[in-house]
């Protein structure tokens, strides 16, 4: 099989315009994350898989990550086993590889298999009932973790840094039906660790009746302060994928 040519993007939309690389990487910024230092919003579009849409056969997810001007910043592809996708669907373990426009993997998101996790009444921020996802940048170096917390009716998550300290919290809407059935954008508020200030939003965007009915190809956006720690921005990208798999990977 032919190998990708360095510097030639292999993933994403055909004819996509790529975001130009920043002139230099700030001190302490993991390689490839310098793109995020310039952004206060990213858009994540899941690509429609024809086989999945026609046969309802769960395939590996692929996503295009863009800036607010529509320029492609990253490409994300899921690595998972066929049996996991067919039998576990939303609960499947996976590795999400996120590459830049040089085909270099800059972020790796790892979700382990947790057979008893997911109940918002039982989750307690890291116990066996809490859904967890780890974010690495560069691959092999954990920069943060997102873990589900006990929340009764509202989905809630802790965003933690590499030291295990909670730096942000995420709060979803009150009703699960609103998250799954609502024909509008669904917002998950990104709050400060003490819950006194909203610092950003992860939004599941309504894609239209036809696309929502026949596929589970979702569109998300994240807004955050431009000067937010770039590693925390990468962890919020991981939070987005955890939200997608928790609530929006059901069969249509």
Buried (B, 14 or more C-beta within 10 A) or exposed (E): EEEEEEEEBEBBBEEBEBBEEEEEBEEEBBEBBBBBBEBBBBBBBBBBBEEBBEEEEBBBBBBBBBBEEEBBBBBBBBEBEEEBBEEBBBBBBBBBBBBBBBBBBBBBBBBEEBEEBBEBEBBEBBBEBBBBBBBBBBBEEBBBBBBBBBBEEEBBBBBBBBEEEBBBBBBBBEEBEEBEEEEEEBBBBBBEBEEEEEBBBBBBBBBEEEBBEBBBBBBBBBBBEEEBBBBBBBBBBBBBBBBBBBBBBEEE
